[in-house]
């Protein structure tokens, strides 16, 4: 199935929250945000992640 992500994220929700706040640039914050969205099951597909972060699907 295209667009379904199958990655293993070992960081917890709490660790990702702290990492998000510690980031200095928007680019890095967005990357941590994507991991957070996946860990908290707020997004399951690439398309949904793109919609939540305001990025185009490539």
Helices and strands as residue ranges (DSSP letters): H 13-22, H 26-39, H 46-53
